[in-house]
Amino acid sequence: MWRSWRRTLLAAESAGLGGVYIGGIRNDPRTVSECLQLPRLVYPVFGMCLGWPDEKNPTKPRMPLADILHQDRYAGESMDQQIDNYDRDMADYYVARSSNSRASSGHCKQPARSRAKNVRICSSSCRLVALCCGKQGRYMTHQAFIDRNGLIRDRDDQLAGLLDVATSRIVLRWQRRFIVDGDGRVLLRFSALASFVEIPQQPVYLGQFRGHACFAADLTQPPRPEVLSLRGLRELGLDVDEQQRALLFYAQGLLNWHARQRFCPACGALTEATQAGHAQRCVHHACGKTYYPKIDPAVIFSIENESAAEPMLLLGRKPDWEPGRRSVIAGFVEAGETLEDAVRREALEETGLALDRIEYVGSQPWPFPDALMCAFRSRSRQSEISLNDQELECADWFDVAQLESGVRSGALSMPYRASIAWSLIDSWYRRQTGRGLDEI
């Protein structure tokens, strides 16, 4: 595990990040990576949550690394207890960061606003998270919040037992909208639903989430509207925290696939769900083929102009979008094509721009209906735009002032707030101004 820490920290150093947060403490990446050469130093470091950064001066450390290494955040606790408490603190951090409120439990008691500024979460090994702060923006590529628990998908008896456990929860849809109870909860208790809806006998098993066995299902009969409300994922996704949004994206991706994949593509016979809803098998005895959820890889990328006097970002618009809507460029990956080649091809086809530099940023599942968005940041020396394939209605370069004036006046609207498209634009804007799009 400590090698994963070193990889993360060395990557932060090579990327030119301003510093690294270990449990909320900002330190020079080189110093931290040197200290983490010995495995025995990992737990004392990641077990610390001392001294959140000064809100008025985020780059000022509250405590130097040398002092942190000699003070155990969870003194007197066993190693397993330290790990569990750290995990709980980080879960509190994510929830507070999403809801912009104080953590409700655990050791961390700092306001979310003092922890969320310019924070980027880099992936590492299980249970280990490095919080890196710098000029690169707020892309989030973090460890999964959901334990998919794939090893029990073939154990029908164990899965059936989970349906009767009081702590189990289920996510339900009716006509592609999620069911929300009167208290605004989307993770519903089985016992509380018996008189309101008819739950399918074989719901999809999602895994373990916040200590609950979680399932998902599409209803075959409408719920009672006076008790439960229906909300689409785009709307609902903005009102739940990041972890619940990830769970809903996961659920919708699987449910969308089951709604479409009802017959065997090879012989046309019916299919049945297997592996707790993560596969389908043809019921015809002479065929019996197994199928898995279909995912369409797509690239989405920002294009920055390197030849302009001021930093410029390209924003395009499709004809069927609402008035004023702008976004970065995106397109599906073709057969036999690498992700980087897809970025170059889409840029040339849609804007006529040849790209000089492409950097991978991160990815996001996008269950509308079944895409995986792979995000990149790119640069071009060209300025002249040519809409070669006419897929875009228009595409233009925007500097900071033009972007700000357009958003403030209402002439420009940005992409869906919880999308990676928003993150790409937000990252560029933060690098120029030190502020986020939501602060315009």
C-alpha positions as CSV (number, residue, x, y, z in Angstrom):
1,M,0.0,0.0,0.0
2,W,2.8,2.4,0.8
3,R,4.1,2.1,-2.7
4,S,0.7,3.4,-4.0
5,W,1.1,6.3,-1.7
6,R,4.6,7.1,-3.1
7,R,3.2,6.8,-6.7
8,T,0.4,9.2,-5.9
9,L,2.8,11.7,-4.2
10,L,5.5,11.5,-6.9
11,A,2.8,12.0,-9.5
12,A,1.7,15.1,-7.6
13,E,5.3,16.3,-7.6
14,S,5.8,15.7,-11.3
15,A,2.5,17.5,-12.1
16,G,3.8,20.6,-10.4
17,L,1.1,20.6,-7.7
18,G,1.6,23.3,-5.0
19,G,1.4,20.8,-2.2
20,V,-0.1,17.7,-0.8
21,Y,-2.7,17.3,2.0
22,I,-2.2,14.4,4.3
23,G,-5.2,14.3,6.6
24,G,-5.7,18.0,5.9
25,I,-2.1,19.1,6.3
26,R,-0.4,20.7,3.3
27,N,3.2,19.6,2.7
28,D,5.7,19.7,-0.1
29,P,5.3,16.6,-2.3
30,R,9.1,15.9,-2.3
31,T,9.3,16.0,1.4
32,V,6.3,13.7,1.9
33,S,7.5,11.2,-0.7
34,E,10.9,11.0,0.9
35,C,9.3,10.4,4.3
36,L,7.1,7.6,2.9
37,Q,10.0,5.5,1.7
38,L,9.6,3.4,4.8
39,P,6.4,1.4,5.2
40,R,6.3,2.0,9.0
41,L,5.7,5.7,8.4
42,V,2.5,5.3,6.3
43,Y,0.0,4.7,9.1
44,P,1.2,7.5,11.4
45,V,1.0,9.9,8.4
46,F,-2.4,8.8,7.0
47,G,-3.8,8.5,10.5
48,M,-3.5,12.2,11.1
49,C,-6.2,14.8,10.6
50,L,-4.6,17.6,12.6
51,G,-4.7,21.2,11.7
52,W,-6.9,21.9,8.7
53,P,-5.5,24.7,6.5
54,D,-6.1,28.3,7.4
55,E,-9.2,29.4,5.5
56,K,-7.8,32.9,4.9
57,N,-4.5,31.5,3.7
58,P,-5.1,28.0,2.4
59,T,-1.4,27.6,1.3
60,K,-0.2,28.1,4.9
61,P,0.3,24.8,6.8
62,R,-0.9,24.6,10.3
63,M,1.7,22.0,11.3
64,P,4.9,20.9,9.6
65,L,5.4,17.4,8.5
66,A,8.1,16.7,11.1
67,D,5.6,17.4,13.9
68,I,2.9,15.3,12.3
69,L,5.1,12.2,12.1
70,H,5.5,12.3,15.9
71,Q,1.8,12.8,16.9
72,D,-0.6,10.0,16.4
73,R,-4.1,11.3,15.4
74,Y,-5.6,8.2,17.0
75,A,-3.2,7.6,19.8
76,G,-3.9,4.4,21.9
77,E,-5.9,2.7,19.2
78,S,-5.0,-0.5,17.4
79,M,-4.0,-0.4,13.8
80,D,-7.4,-1.8,12.7
81,Q,-9.2,0.9,14.8
82,Q,-7.0,3.6,13.2
83,I,-7.9,2.4,9.7
84,D,-11.6,2.2,10.5
85,N,-11.6,5.6,12.2
86,Y,-9.7,7.1,9.3
87,D,-12.2,5.6,6.8
88,R,-15.1,7.1,8.8
89,D,-13.4,10.5,8.9
90,M,-12.9,10.4,5.1
91,A,-16.5,9.4,4.6
92,D,-17.6,12.3,6.8
93,Y,-15.4,14.5,4.7
94,Y,-17.0,13.5,1.4
95,V,-20.5,13.9,2.7
96,A,-19.7,17.3,4.2
97,R,-18.0,18.4,1.0
98,S,-21.0,17.5,-1.1
99,S,-23.6,19.0,1.2
100,N,-21.5,22.0,2.3
101,S,-22.3,21.3,5.9
102,R,-20.5,20.1,9.0
103,A,-19.6,16.4,9.3
104,S,-22.2,14.7,11.2
105,S,-20.0,12.1,13.0
106,G,-16.5,10.9,13.4
107,H,-13.4,12.8,14.5
108,C,-13.4,15.6,11.9
109,K,-15.3,18.7,13.0
110,Q,-14.1,21.4,10.6
111,P,-16.6,23.2,8.4
112,A,-16.8,21.7,4.9
113,R,-16.1,25.0,3.3
114,S,-12.6,25.2,4.8
115,R,-11.8,21.7,3.5
116,A,-13.3,21.9,0.1
117,K,-11.4,24.8,-1.5
118,N,-9.3,23.8,-4.5
119,V,-9.2,20.2,-3.3
120,R,-8.6,17.4,-5.8
121,I,-8.8,13.7,-4.7
122,C,-6.2,11.4,-6.4
123,S,-6.7,7.7,-6.7
124,S,-4.6,5.4,-4.5
125,S,-4.8,1.9,-3.1
126,C,-7.7,0.7,-0.9
127,R,-8.3,2.9,2.2
128,L,-5.5,5.4,1.2
129,V,-6.4,8.8,-0.1
130,A,-4.1,11.7,-0.9
131,L,-5.7,15.2,-1.1
132,C,-3.7,17.2,-3.5
133,C,-4.1,21.0,-3.8
134,G,-2.6,23.0,-6.8
135,K,-3.3,24.6,-10.1
136,Q,-4.9,21.7,-11.9
137,G,-8.5,22.1,-10.9
138,R,-11.0,19.9,-9.1
139,Y,-11.1,16.6,-11.0
140,M,-12.2,13.8,-8.7
141,T,-10.8,10.3,-9.3
142,H,-11.2,8.5,-6.0
143,Q,-11.6,5.1,-4.6
144,A,-15.1,3.6,-5.0
145,F,-17.7,4.3,-2.3
146,I,-19.5,1.1,-3.1
147,D,-18.3,-2.4,-2.3
148,R,-19.8,-4.3,-5.2
149,N,-19.2,-7.6,-3.4
150,G,-19.1,-9.5,-6.7
151,L,-18.1,-12.8,-5.0
152,I,-21.6,-13.5,-3.8
153,R,-23.5,-12.8,-7.0
154,D,-23.8,-16.5,-7.7
155,R,-25.0,-17.4,-4.2
156,D,-28.7,-17.2,-4.5
157,D,-29.5,-18.3,-1.0
158,Q,-27.2,-15.6,0.5
159,L,-28.7,-12.9,-1.7
160,A,-32.2,-14.0,-0.8
161,G,-31.3,-13.8,2.9
162,L,-30.1,-10.2,2.4
163,L,-33.6,-9.2,1.1
164,D,-35.0,-10.0,4.6
165,V,-32.3,-8.1,6.6
166,A,-33.7,-5.0,8.3
167,T,-30.7,-2.9,7.3
168,S,-31.0,-3.7,3.5
169,R,-32.1,-0.9,1.2
170,I,-33.4,-0.7,-2.3
171,V,-33.5,1.9,-5.1
172,L,-36.6,1.8,-7.2
173,R,-37.6,3.3,-10.6
174,W,-40.9,3.7,-12.3
175,Q,-40.8,4.8,-16.0
176,R,-37.2,5.8,-15.7
177,R,-37.7,8.0,-12.7
178,F,-36.5,7.3,-9.2
179,I,-38.9,6.9,-6.3
180,V,-38.3,9.2,-3.3
181,D,-40.1,8.9,0.0
182,G,-41.7,11.7,2.0
183,D,-38.5,12.4,3.8
184,G,-36.5,12.8,0.6
185,R,-34.7,9.4,0.8
186,V,-34.0,7.4,-2.3
187,L,-32.4,4.5,-0.4
188,L,-35.6,2.8,0.8
189,R,-36.3,0.2,3.5
190,F,-38.0,-3.0,2.2
191,S,-40.4,-3.1,5.2
192,A,-41.5,0.5,4.7
193,L,-42.5,-0.2,1.0
194,A,-44.8,-3.2,1.4
195,S,-48.0,-1.3,1.4
196,F,-47.0,1.2,-1.3
197,V,-45.3,-0.7,-4.1
198,E,-45.0,-4.3,-5.4
199,I,-41.2,-5.0,-5.4
200,P,-40.0,-7.4,-8.1
201,Q,-38.9,-10.8,-6.8
202,Q,-35.3,-10.6,-8.3
203,P,-33.9,-7.0,-7.8
204,V,-30.4,-6.2,-9.0
205,Y,-27.8,-6.5,-6.2
206,L,-25.6,-3.4,-6.2
207,G,-23.4,-4.3,-3.2
208,Q,-22.6,-2.8,0.2
209,F,-23.1,0.9,0.6
210,R,-22.6,2.7,4.0
211,G,-23.2,-0.6,5.8
212,H,-26.3,-1.5,3.9
213,A,-26.9,-4.3,1.4
214,C,-28.3,-2.3,-1.6
215,F,-30.5,-3.5,-4.4
216,A,-32.2,-1.8,-7.4
217,A,-35.3,-2.6,-9.5
218,D,-37.7,-1.2,-12.0
219,L,-41.3,-1.4,-10.9
220,T,-44.0,-3.1,-13.0
221,Q,-46.8,-1.3,-11.3
222,P,-47.0,2.4,-10.4
223,P,-46.4,3.5,-6.8
224,R,-49.0,5.4,-4.8
225,P,-48.3,9.1,-5.7
226,E,-49.7,10.4,-2.4
227,V,-46.9,8.7,-0.5
228,L,-44.0,8.5,-2.8
229,S,-42.7,11.0,-5.4
230,L,-40.9,10.5,-8.7
231,R,-37.8,12.3,-9.8
232,G,-35.4,12.0,-12.8
233,L,-31.8,11.3,-12.2
234,R,-30.5,14.6,-13.6
235,E,-32.6,16.5,-11.1
236,L,-32.2,14.1,-8.2
237,G,-28.4,13.9,-8.8
238,L,-28.0,17.5,-7.8
239,D,-29.8,17.1,-4.5
240,V,-28.0,14.1,-3.1
241,D,-24.4,13.8,-2.0
242,E,-21.6,12.6,-4.2
243,Q,-21.7,9.0,-2.9
244,Q,-25.4,8.6,-3.4
245,R,-25.2,10.1,-6.9
246,A,-22.5,7.5,-7.7
247,L,-24.8,4.8,-6.5
248,L,-27.8,6.1,-8.5
249,F,-25.6,6.3,-11.7
250,Y,-24.6,2.7,-11.1
251,A,-28.2,1.6,-10.5
252,Q,-29.5,3.4,-13.6
253,G,-26.8,1.9,-15.8
254,L,-27.8,-1.6,-14.9
255,L,-31.5,-1.0,-15.0
256,N,-31.3,0.7,-18.4
257,W,-29.5,-2.4,-19.7
258,H,-32.1,-4.8,-18.4
259,A,-34.9,-2.7,-19.9
260,R,-33.3,-2.9,-23.4
261,Q,-31.7,-6.4,-23.3
262,R,-34.8,-8.7,-23.2
263,F,-34.0,-11.0,-26.1
264,C,-30.9,-13.0,-27.1
265,P,-29.1,-11.2,-30.0
266,A,-27.9,-14.6,-31.3
267,C,-31.2,-16.5,-31.5
268,G,-34.0,-14.1,-30.5
269,A,-35.1,-16.2,-27.5
270,L,-35.9,-14.5,-24.2
271,T,-33.1,-13.9,-21.7
272,E,-33.1,-14.2,-17.9
273,A,-31.1,-12.3,-15.3
274,T,-28.2,-14.1,-13.7
275,Q,-25.3,-13.2,-11.4
276,A,-27.6,-11.0,-9.2
277,G,-28.6,-8.9,-12.2
278,H,-25.1,-8.4,-13.6
279,A,-25.5,-10.7,-16.5
280,Q,-28.2,-12.2,-18.7
281,R,-28.4,-15.7,-20.1
282,C,-30.4,-17.0,-23.1
283,V,-33.1,-19.4,-22.0
284,H,-33.0,-21.5,-25.2
285,H,-31.4,-24.8,-24.5
286,A,-29.6,-24.9,-27.8
287,C,-28.1,-21.4,-27.3
288,G,-27.6,-20.5,-23.7
289,K,-25.3,-17.6,-24.4
290,T,-24.4,-15.2,-21.6
291,Y,-24.4,-11.4,-22.0
292,Y,-23.0,-8.6,-19.8
293,P,-24.0,-4.9,-19.5
294,K,-23.1,-2.9,-22.6
295,I,-21.0,0.3,-22.1
296,D,-20.3,2.8,-24.8
297,P,-16.9,4.5,-24.4
298,A,-16.8,8.2,-25.3
299,V,-14.2,10.9,-25.1
300,I,-14.9,14.4,-23.8
301,F,-12.3,17.1,-23.8
302,S,-11.5,20.7,-23.4
303,I,-9.4,22.5,-26.1
304,E,-7.2,25.5,-25.1
305,N,-5.7,27.9,-27.5
306,E,-1.9,28.3,-27.0
307,S,-1.4,31.0,-29.7
308,A,-3.7,33.6,-28.3
309,A,-2.5,36.6,-26.3
310,E,-4.8,35.5,-23.5
311,P,-5.9,32.0,-22.4
312,M,-8.8,30.9,-24.5
313,L,-11.2,27.9,-24.1
314,L,-13.3,26.5,-27.0
315,L,-17.0,26.0,-26.2
316,G,-19.4,24.4,-28.7
317,R,-23.1,24.1,-29.1
318,K,-25.3,21.4,-30.6
319,P,-28.5,22.4,-32.4
320,D,-30.9,20.6,-30.1
321,W,-29.6,22.1,-26.9
322,E,-31.6,24.8,-25.0
323,P,-30.7,28.4,-25.9
324,G,-27.4,29.6,-24.6
325,R,-26.0,26.2,-23.6
326,R,-22.3,25.6,-24.3
327,S,-20.0,22.8,-23.5
328,V,-16.7,21.1,-24.4
329,I,-16.3,18.7,-27.3
330,A,-17.4,15.0,-27.0
331,G,-17.9,12.0,-29.2
332,F,-18.0,8.2,-29.1
333,V,-14.9,6.0,-29.6
334,E,-14.9,4.1,-32.9
335,A,-13.9,0.4,-33.4
336,G,-10.1,-0.1,-33.4
337,E,-9.5,3.4,-32.0
338,T,-7.5,4.4,-29.0
339,L,-9.0,7.1,-26.7
340,E,-6.3,9.6,-27.7
341,D,-7.0,8.9,-31.4
342,A,-10.7,9.5,-30.8
343,V,-9.9,12.9,-29.2
344,R,-7.8,13.9,-32.2
345,R,-10.4,12.7,-34.7
346,E,-13.4,14.4,-33.0
347,A,-11.5,17.7,-32.7
348,L,-10.7,17.6,-36.4
349,E,-14.1,16.6,-37.5
350,E,-16.1,18.9,-35.3
351,T,-13.9,22.0,-35.1
352,G,-11.1,21.6,-37.7
353,L,-8.5,22.0,-35.1
354,A,-5.3,19.9,-34.9
355,L,-4.3,19.1,-31.4
356,D,-0.7,19.5,-30.1
357,R,-1.1,18.1,-26.6
358,I,-3.5,15.7,-25.0
359,E,-3.6,14.8,-21.3
360,Y,-5.9,12.3,-19.6
361,V,-7.9,13.7,-16.8
362,G,-10.4,11.2,-15.5
363,S,-13.6,9.3,-16.2
364,Q,-17.2,9.3,-15.3
365,P,-20.0,6.8,-15.8
366,W,-22.8,8.5,-17.7
367,P,-26.0,6.3,-17.7
368,F,-27.9,8.4,-20.3
369,P,-28.2,5.7,-21.4
370,D,-24.9,3.7,-21.0
371,A,-21.8,5.8,-21.8
372,L,-18.4,5.9,-20.0
373,M,-17.0,9.4,-20.4
374,C,-13.2,9.5,-20.6
375,A,-12.1,13.1,-20.1
376,F,-9.0,14.8,-21.5
377,R,-7.5,18.3,-21.6
378,S,-6.0,19.3,-25.0
379,R,-4.2,22.2,-26.6
380,S,-4.0,23.6,-30.1
381,R,-2.0,26.3,-31.8
382,Q,-4.7,26.9,-34.4
383,S,-7.2,29.6,-34.0
384,E,-9.5,29.3,-37.0
385,I,-12.5,27.0,-36.4
386,S,-14.1,25.0,-39.2
387,L,-17.3,23.0,-38.5
388,N,-16.4,20.2,-40.8
389,D,-19.1,17.6,-40.0
390,Q,-21.8,20.1,-39.1
391,E,-22.5,18.3,-35.9
392,L,-22.1,21.5,-34.0
393,E,-24.3,24.5,-34.5
394,C,-21.4,26.8,-33.5
395,A,-18.1,26.8,-31.7
396,D,-16.2,29.8,-30.4
397,W,-13.2,30.8,-28.3
398,F,-13.9,32.4,-25.0
399,D,-11.5,34.2,-22.7
400,V,-12.2,34.7,-19.0
401,A,-13.9,38.0,-19.4
402,Q,-16.2,36.7,-22.1
403,L,-17.1,33.6,-20.2
404,E,-17.9,35.6,-17.0
405,S,-20.0,38.2,-18.8
406,G,-21.9,35.5,-20.7
407,V,-22.7,33.5,-17.6
408,R,-23.7,36.6,-15.6
409,S,-26.0,38.0,-18.3
410,G,-27.6,34.6,-18.9
411,A,-26.4,34.5,-22.5
412,L,-24.3,31.4,-21.7
413,S,-25.3,28.4,-19.7
414,M,-22.9,25.7,-18.5
415,P,-23.3,21.9,-18.6
416,Y,-25.0,19.8,-16.0
417,R,-23.4,20.6,-12.6
418,A,-22.5,17.0,-11.7
419,S,-21.0,16.2,-15.1
420,I,-17.3,15.9,-16.0
421,A,-18.0,18.5,-18.7
422,W,-18.6,21.0,-16.0
423,S,-15.4,19.9,-14.2
424,L,-13.3,20.4,-17.4
425,I,-14.6,24.0,-17.8
426,D,-14.4,24.6,-14.1
427,S,-10.8,23.4,-14.0
428,W,-9.8,25.8,-16.8
429,Y,-11.5,28.7,-15.1
430,R,-9.9,28.0,-11.8
431,R,-6.4,27.9,-13.3
432,Q,-7.0,31.4,-14.7
433,T,-8.8,33.0,-11.8
434,G,-8.4,30.8,-8.7
435,R,-12.2,30.7,-8.4
436,G,-14.8,28.2,-9.5
437,L,-17.7,28.5,-12.1
438,D,-20.2,28.5,-9.2
439,E,-18.6,31.7,-7.9
440,I,-19.4,33.7,-11.1
